[in-house]
Structures are given as C-alpha cells and as structure tokens.
Amino acid sequence: MSDFGLDLTRAEEELDDLDTAGEVVLGVLDGSTDGQEWIDAVESGDVLVLAVDGDLNRLAAGFAREIRDRGGSLTHFRGFLVVTPEGVDIDTDRL
C-alpha cells in the first residue's frame, strides 16, 4: 500500500477554522417579526424553518425577494417556509 502523505492533524486544524456560525432557527411567520430580522438571520448563515400563520405571500413579501436576490432559497413545505442562505440548497427531489 502506498503512502500518499495524508496529514490528519493538519486536516483537523483546517476544519476547526471553518466558519460554522449558522444555526437552524425555528419560528412563526405571522407578521409580528420585521422582515429585516429574517434577512439578517439568513445573511449571518442561519437556516429558518418558519411555521406559516396566515397568507404566505403577504407575510413573506418583506424579505423573500431580497433573500433570493442575495442567493438564498425559499421553499414552502407542509405549512412551513424553509429559508436558506446562499450556498445551502434545499433538496426537494423526494417530494
């Protein structure tokens, strides 16, 4: 077996330096939270899972377009709006 020079210690150090600030944020989309708060959360790397309480189009109007324009994704699934930042795709292939 050949030695290809894998340095696991160095690899672990590189992993520790990755920016993993994002969280999964659970919330309710009912109009009580300013759209800018949702935008700021997604911009900081958070994934939003929001229970939709009301008309989705009206409730998401204050942030949906801006999140899409910044490369984020939005998917409505079973009464929830899932919102992800740029670089985090929502896989809907199994739906």
Helices and strands as residue ranges (DSSP letters): H 8-16, E 24-29, H 35-43, E 47-52, H 56-60, H 64-69, E 73-77, E 80-84
